[in-house]
Amino acid sequence: MSKSAQAELALNHHAGDYKQATTEMANLVEKLACKDTSVSGQK
């Protein structure tokens, strides 16, 4: 495998990890936002 092909593969893998992380982060933020609204709604 050529160096450029290896680099591209590594980049694609990293991009996949990044996308996964941002998706998880977005889900977490949504969960926290839902918690906040339900808590403030109870007061």
N, C-alpha and C positions, 0 to 999 in steps of 0.2 A: 504494500500500500504506500502511495506517495505521501510525502509530508503534508502537502496541501489537503489531501483527502482526509488524513488523520485530523488535521486542524479543523476541517469542516465538520467532521463527525463529532469532535469534542465540543464545538460551538453549538451544534444542533442539540446535543445532549444537555448542555448548560442552559440553553433556551427552554428546553422542556422542563427542567428543574425549576427555572425561574417562573415559567407560566404556572406550574403546579403550586409554587409557593404563593404567588399573587392570588391565585384562586382560593387557596386555603385562608389567606389573610382576609380576602373579601368576605368569605363566609363567616370568619370569626368576628369581623367588624359588624356584619349584619346581625349576628347572634347577640352581640353586646348592645347594639342599638335596640333590638327587640326587648332585651332585658331592661334597658333604661326606660323605655316607654311604659312597660308594664309596671315597673317600680314607681315611677312618677304618677302613674294613673291610680295607684292604690292610695297615695297620700291624701 
